[in-house]
Amino acid sequence: MAVKIELSDEILSTFVPVIVYWVFSGIYGLLGYLESYRLHPKGAEDIENVASKAQVLKGVLLQQIVQIGVVFLMMQVIGEEGGAPPPQPSFLVGACQFLIAMVVLDLWQYFGHRYMHVNKFLYKHIHSKHHALVVPYSWGSLYNHPLEGLLLDTIGGSLAFLVSGMTPRTSIYFFSFATIKSLDMHSSLYLPWNPLQVCFRNNVAYHDIHHQLKGNKYNYAQPFFVSWDLIFGTHMPFTVEERKGGGFEARPLKDM
């Protein structure tokens, strides 16, 4: 006898972004063998990064466990009585909710991220953990101190969901997209044919500048737009040039 298993939108919205994280991490890992598109020489992450890949793996898994717990509890609180899913809005309304969520998440993460740099105590004890990855790679994008992950990613995502008014089903697409965008930004792969890098100025090269010493106090914006950096004067202009020996490198255009 066949057993039919139905997964609610709340369950899917909790676990699908985590699955997407590891599936696309694998894809970017395979693309990393295309040395002609790398922003750093192959093997640079093993030489320059302070955190080992074993530490990164443990940190990412811990953050995802916390993320799953918080999202699951939130979905239980807002869930409809009787288990009836809320009606899906029209495409236009859903698109507006998507955009609102992008703006809210960007705003929350910009100011939270910037304050983590400005406050010396928070940078030393919290945010420096993420910057242990001098050479970023995709599956390390969630490598943060647990408190930072909770405040910026999990709570920020929850606010974007609540303020936008999107349904759990819409949130599956939104958080999967946000996950892929974050992985792309940390992939260290400059792919001219990648639509995420063509359509968004806040791309892998933009964020690579932030991980460099000269750009450490610039290019805070993540994960979608560069608007807040431009408005508040923390935008670092840069150029992407071909690296001698193959590949590319992102270079700041001004000395600070």
C-alpha positions as CSV (number, residue, x, y, z in Angstrom):
1,M,0.0,0.0,0.0
2,A,1.4,3.4,-1.0
3,V,1.8,5.9,1.7
4,K,1.1,9.5,0.7
5,I,3.2,12.0,2.6
6,E,2.1,15.7,2.5
7,L,4.5,18.4,3.6
8,S,3.0,21.7,4.6
9,D,4.3,25.0,3.3
10,E,5.5,25.8,6.8
11,I,7.6,22.6,6.9
12,L,8.9,23.3,3.4
13,S,9.8,26.9,4.1
14,T,11.8,25.7,7.1
15,F,13.9,23.1,5.4
16,V,14.0,23.9,1.7
17,P,16.5,26.9,2.0
18,V,18.8,24.6,4.0
19,I,18.7,22.0,1.2
20,V,19.2,24.7,-1.4
21,Y,22.3,25.9,0.6
22,W,24.1,22.6,0.3
23,V,23.0,21.7,-3.3
24,F,24.2,25.1,-4.6
25,S,27.3,24.9,-2.5
26,G,28.1,21.7,-4.3
27,I,27.5,23.4,-7.7
28,Y,29.8,26.3,-6.8
29,G,32.3,23.9,-5.5
30,L,32.4,22.2,-8.9
31,L,32.6,25.5,-10.7
32,G,35.6,26.3,-8.5
33,Y,37.6,24.0,-10.7
34,L,37.3,26.7,-13.5
35,E,40.5,28.5,-12.5
36,S,40.1,31.1,-15.2
37,Y,37.1,32.6,-13.3
38,R,38.5,32.6,-9.8
39,L,39.1,35.8,-7.9
40,H,41.8,34.1,-5.8
41,P,44.3,31.4,-6.9
42,K,43.3,27.8,-6.3
43,G,44.2,26.8,-2.8
44,A,44.4,30.3,-1.4
45,E,41.6,29.7,1.0
46,D,43.7,26.9,2.7
47,I,46.7,29.2,3.0
48,E,45.2,32.6,3.9
49,N,42.1,31.7,5.9
50,V,42.3,31.6,9.7
51,A,39.4,29.1,10.2
52,S,39.8,25.6,8.9
53,K,37.1,24.0,6.8
54,A,36.3,21.7,9.7
55,Q,35.6,24.7,11.9
56,V,33.5,26.3,9.1
57,L,31.4,23.2,8.7
58,K,30.7,23.0,12.4
59,G,29.8,26.7,12.5
60,V,27.5,26.5,9.5
61,L,25.7,23.4,10.7
62,L,25.2,25.1,14.2
63,Q,23.7,28.2,12.6
64,Q,21.4,26.1,10.4
65,I,20.1,24.2,13.4
66,V,19.3,27.4,15.2
67,Q,17.7,28.8,12.0
68,I,15.5,25.7,11.6
69,G,14.4,25.9,15.2
70,V,13.5,29.6,15.1
71,V,11.7,29.4,11.7
72,F,9.8,26.3,12.8
73,L,8.6,28.0,16.0
74,M,7.6,31.1,14.1
75,M,5.6,29.1,11.5
76,Q,3.8,27.3,14.3
77,V,2.8,30.6,15.9
78,I,1.5,32.2,12.7
79,G,0.0,29.0,11.3
80,E,-3.7,28.9,10.5
81,E,-6.0,27.0,12.8
82,G,-7.1,23.7,11.3
83,G,-4.0,23.6,9.1
84,A,-5.6,25.4,6.2
85,P,-2.9,27.2,4.2
86,P,-3.5,30.9,3.5
87,P,-4.6,31.8,0.0
88,Q,-1.8,32.7,-2.4
89,P,-1.8,36.4,-3.6
90,S,-1.8,37.4,-7.2
91,F,1.6,37.5,-9.0
92,L,1.7,41.3,-8.7
93,V,1.1,41.3,-5.0
94,G,3.5,38.5,-4.5
95,A,6.2,40.4,-6.5
96,C,5.6,43.5,-4.3
97,Q,6.0,41.4,-1.1
98,F,9.2,39.9,-2.6
99,L,10.6,43.4,-3.2
100,I,9.5,44.6,0.3
101,A,11.2,41.6,1.9
102,M,14.4,42.3,-0.1
103,V,14.5,45.9,1.1
104,V,13.7,45.0,4.8
105,L,16.4,42.3,4.9
106,D,19.0,44.6,3.2
107,L,18.2,47.5,5.6
108,W,18.4,45.2,8.7
109,Q,21.6,43.6,7.6
110,Y,23.3,46.8,6.4
111,F,23.0,48.5,9.8
112,G,23.6,45.4,11.8
113,H,26.7,44.5,9.7
114,R,28.0,48.0,9.9
115,Y,27.6,48.2,13.6
116,M,29.5,44.9,14.0
117,H,32.4,46.7,12.4
118,V,32.2,50.0,14.1
119,N,31.9,48.6,17.6
120,K,35.4,47.2,18.4
121,F,34.1,44.8,21.1
122,L,31.5,43.3,18.7
123,Y,34.0,43.0,15.9
124,K,36.7,41.4,18.0
125,H,34.4,38.9,19.8
126,I,31.6,38.4,17.2
127,H,32.0,39.5,13.6
128,S,35.7,38.7,13.2
129,K,34.7,35.1,13.1
130,H,33.2,35.6,9.6
131,H,36.3,37.6,8.5
132,A,38.5,34.6,9.4
133,L,37.6,33.7,5.8
134,V,39.9,36.2,4.1
135,V,39.3,34.2,0.9
136,P,35.6,33.5,0.9
137,Y,34.0,30.3,-0.5
138,S,30.3,29.6,-1.1
139,W,29.5,27.1,1.7
140,G,31.3,29.4,4.2
141,S,28.8,32.2,3.6
142,L,26.9,31.3,6.8
143,Y,30.1,30.9,8.9
144,N,29.4,33.4,11.7
145,H,29.4,33.7,15.4
146,P,26.1,32.0,16.5
147,L,24.9,35.4,18.0
148,E,25.5,37.2,14.7
149,G,23.8,34.5,12.7
150,L,20.8,34.8,15.0
151,L,20.6,38.6,15.0
152,L,21.4,39.3,11.3
153,D,20.3,36.3,9.4
154,T,17.6,34.5,11.3
155,I,15.9,37.5,13.0
156,G,16.5,39.7,9.9
157,G,14.9,37.0,7.7
158,S,12.0,36.7,10.1
159,L,11.4,40.5,10.0
160,A,11.5,40.5,6.2
161,F,8.9,37.7,6.2
162,L,6.6,39.4,8.7
163,V,6.8,43.0,7.4
164,S,6.3,41.9,3.8
165,G,3.2,39.9,4.7
166,M,4.2,37.0,2.4
167,T,2.7,33.6,2.8
168,P,4.9,30.6,3.9
169,R,4.7,29.3,0.3
170,T,6.1,32.6,-1.1
171,S,8.8,32.6,1.6
172,I,10.1,29.2,0.2
173,Y,11.0,31.0,-3.0
174,F,12.3,34.2,-1.3
175,F,14.6,32.5,1.2
176,S,15.8,30.0,-1.4
177,F,16.7,33.0,-3.7
178,A,18.3,34.9,-0.8
179,T,20.4,31.8,0.0
180,I,21.6,31.4,-3.5
181,K,22.4,35.1,-3.7
182,S,24.5,34.8,-0.5
183,L,26.3,31.7,-1.8
184,D,27.1,33.5,-5.0
185,M,28.5,36.6,-3.2
186,H,30.9,34.4,-1.2
187,S,31.8,32.0,-4.0
188,S,34.9,34.0,-5.1
189,L,33.9,33.0,-8.7
190,Y,33.6,35.9,-11.1
191,L,31.3,34.5,-13.7
192,P,30.4,37.1,-16.4
193,W,27.5,35.0,-17.7
194,N,26.0,34.5,-14.2
195,P,22.7,36.5,-14.1
196,L,23.1,37.2,-10.4
197,Q,26.3,39.0,-11.1
198,V,25.0,40.8,-14.2
199,C,21.7,42.0,-12.7
200,F,23.0,42.9,-9.2
201,R,25.8,45.4,-8.5
202,N,26.1,43.8,-5.1
203,N,27.9,40.7,-6.5
204,V,30.9,38.5,-5.7
205,A,33.5,41.2,-6.6
206,Y,31.7,43.8,-4.6
207,H,31.7,41.6,-1.5
208,D,35.2,40.4,-2.1
209,I,36.3,44.0,-1.6
210,H,34.7,44.0,1.9
211,H,36.7,40.9,2.8
212,Q,40.0,42.6,1.9
213,L,41.9,44.7,4.4
214,K,41.4,48.0,2.4
215,G,37.7,47.4,2.0
216,N,37.0,46.1,5.5
217,K,35.0,49.2,6.5
218,Y,33.2,49.5,3.2
219,N,30.7,47.6,1.0
220,Y,28.7,46.4,4.0
221,A,25.5,45.9,1.9
222,Q,24.1,42.4,1.6
223,P,22.6,40.4,0.1
224,F,20.8,42.3,-2.7
225,F,21.4,46.0,-3.3
226,V,24.2,48.6,-2.8
227,S,21.8,51.4,-2.0
228,W,22.6,51.8,1.7
229,D,26.4,51.9,1.0
230,L,25.8,54.7,-1.6
231,I,23.4,56.7,0.7
232,F,25.6,56.5,3.8
233,G,29.0,56.9,2.2
234,T,30.4,53.4,2.7
235,H,30.7,52.4,-0.9
236,M,34.1,51.5,-2.1
237,P,34.5,51.7,-5.9
238,F,36.6,48.9,-7.4
239,T,37.7,47.3,-10.6
240,V,37.9,43.7,-11.7
241,E,41.1,42.9,-13.6
242,E,42.6,39.8,-15.1
243,R,45.2,38.3,-12.8
244,K,48.6,37.4,-14.0
245,G,48.7,33.6,-14.2
246,G,44.9,33.3,-14.9
247,G,41.7,34.3,-13.3
248,F,40.6,37.7,-12.0
249,E,41.0,39.9,-9.0
250,A,39.0,42.7,-7.5
251,R,40.9,45.9,-6.6
252,P,39.7,49.0,-4.7
253,L,40.0,52.2,-6.6
254,K,41.0,54.4,-3.7
255,D,43.4,54.1,-0.8
256,M,41.9,54.6,2.6
